Amino acid sequence: MRLRQLSRGTLAVRAALLLSLPAQAQTSADWAAYDEVFESGAQHAQWWDAGWTGIYAASLAFDAYQASEANDPDDRFDARVGAVKSALALGGMLTDRQPHQAALVEYERLKAQGELSGVQALGLQLAQAERERRGFEARVSSLVVNTVAGAVIAADGRERDGAINFATGMLINELQIWTQPNQASSAINRFQPARVSFGPITLEGEYALMVSPQQIGATWRY
């Protein structure tokens, strides 16, 4: 972990130090803030899962119908390609659920036991998972599928239709990625008041934890 260069009045420190700061600043009334993060994230994830699963299921049904019933041979061909894409996307939705529901269950267990440090660690893990699901690797499978689908249509003698199919598929995937829940990332990266004491010296300021797939950093400003 590296120290960051910050502007005047701002000091970067290691996450190991600041992970203990919320416990000093937190009061029992502030559990509501954690409730909001985990509960709203789980609710968002539930709607997201249901919504996109429904979209891909409807798309699969429509493409399957068009594959055999469309009047134009080109439409039937495109529908068969679309049915494969929709089936793969639907399978992905069913096998790769959002982590927020499981995180809420674990949060409620930790809250019941009063394990604030465990809640903080869980929040960091959830935030990192949210960011990973928005990273490059989340786009690789869609890039492969849409490239193959576009190439198949282009090989049928319709390069323009193939390009449109590729662009449309990638756009839908981006929309799916950026509508995912990100409550944990937003909450963790928000500056909050804190007080730290070192013997007779007391520092008052604000802290924020910065989480990315590559590292966990922390910032203290006063």
N, C-alpha and C positions, 0 to 999 in steps of 0.2 A: 504494500500500500504506500502511495506517495503523498507528500504534502503538496498542497496546491498554493499557487501564488495568488494572493488576494489583495484587494484594495485597502486603503487606510481604514483602520478601525475594525478590520475583519481578520480573524486568525483561523487557519485550517489546522485541525488536530486529527489524530487517529480515531477511527470509529470505536476502538476498544475503550477509549476514555469517555466518549460522549454517549455510548450506549448506557452508561450509568446515570446520565444527567436526567432523563425523564423521571426516573424513580425518585429523585430528590425533589423535582418540581411538581410531580403529580399528586393530586388529592383524590379522595374517593369520589368526589363529584365529577371529576374529569373522565370517569369511565364512560360517560355518555359519548365522548369523542371517539373512543374505540368502538363503541356500539355502532355508531354511524358508519364508520369505515367498513367494518366486517359485515354488518347487516345489509347496508345499501349495496355493497359489492356483491353479496350473494344474491340479492334480489335482481340486480342488473344482470348478473350471469345467468340466472334462471330464464329471464326474458330473452336474453341474447341467444342462449342455447335453443329455446323453443322457437324463436322467430326464424333463425337461420336454418334450423332443421326443417321447419315447415316450408320455407322458401325452396330449399333444394328438393324436398319430397314432391312439391307441386310441380317444379320444373321437370323432374324425372317423369312424372305421370304425363305431363303435356308432351314432352319429347317422345315418349314411348308411343303415345297415340299418333303423333305426327309422323313417326317413322313408318307407319303402315297405312295411314289414312290420307296423308297430304296428297294433293293432286299433282304437284310439281315434283319430278324426280330429284331435282336439286334440294328441294325442301325436305324430302324424305331422307336424303343422304345427310344433310346437315342435322336433322333431328336425331339420327342414329349417333352421330358424333356428340351431339348435345346430351343424349341420354347417358353415354359413357361418362362424360364430364360430371353430370349431375349425380350419378351413382357414386362416383369416387368422392365427390364433395359431401354427399350424404353420409357415406361411410366414415369420412373424417370427422364429421360432427358427432356421430354416435360413439366413436372410439376415443376422441380427444376432447373431453369435457373441460370446462373452465375449472380452476382449482378453488374457486371462492366458496362453494358449498362446503367442501371438506375443511377449509380454513375456518369457516364460521363454527362448525362443530368443535374443532380444536380450541378456538377462541373461547367458546362458552365453557369448555372444561377448565381452561386455564383461569378464566375469570372467577369461576366458582371456587377455585383453590387460592385465589388472590395472587397468582404468579405473574406479576407485572413484567418482570424481565422476560418471561417466556412469551408474553403477548407481544412485547417489542420485537423479539427475535422472529416471531411468526409474521409480524407485519413486514419486516425486512424481506423475509422469504417470499411473501406474497407479492410485494412490490417488484422484486427481481423476476418472479415468474411472469408478471404482467409485462415487463419490459422485454423479456425474451420472446414473448408471444407477439411482439411488435417488431422484432428484429429481422435480419436478412433471412435467417433459416426458416422463418415462418412463411416466406415467399417462394422458397425453392420448389416445393412440390407443385404449387400453382403455376410457376413459370414453366416447369417441365410439361405438365398436362396441357396447358394452353398452347405451348409451342408445338407439341405433337399434333394437337387438334387443328391448329391453324395450318400446319404443314400438310396434313391429310386433305383438308379442303382445297388448299392451293394446288396439290398434286392432281386434284380432280379437274384442274383447268380454270380455277376461279381464285386467282391470287388475291384480288381485292376482298372477296368474301372471307378468305382465310385470315387476312390481316385484321378485318373487322372482328372476326370471331376471337382472335388472340387478344386484341385490345379490350374488347368487352369483358372477356373472362378475367383479365388482370385488373380491370377497374372494379369489378364486383368483389374480387379477392381483397383489394385495398379497402373497400368499404367495409367488408367483413372484419378485417384486422382493426381498423380504427374505430369501430363501434364497440369493441370489447371493453369490459369494465377496467377502470384504472384508478379506483378509489384509493388503494393502498399507496400507489406511487404519488398521487397528488398530496395525500396527507403527510407522508414521510418527508417529502421535499418542501414542506411548508415550514417556515421559521416559527418557533414557539419560544416563549419566555422560559428562562431557566436561571438558577443561581448555583454557583459552585464555590465551596469554601476550601481553602488550603491553609490550615492553621488559623492565624489571626486575619488572613486575607480573604475577603469575600468578593467575588466577581458576579455581577448581574449582567445578563445579556440575552441573546437569543441563539438557538441552535437549530440546525437542520441536518438530516441525514440524506446523503445523496447516493442513490443506488443505481447501478447499471449492471448489465450482464458481465462486464469485465472486472468491476471493483466496487467496493463499498467505501465511500468517503464521508467525512463529516466536516461541518463548518460551524464555527463559533464566531459571532460578531457581537460587539458591545458599543 
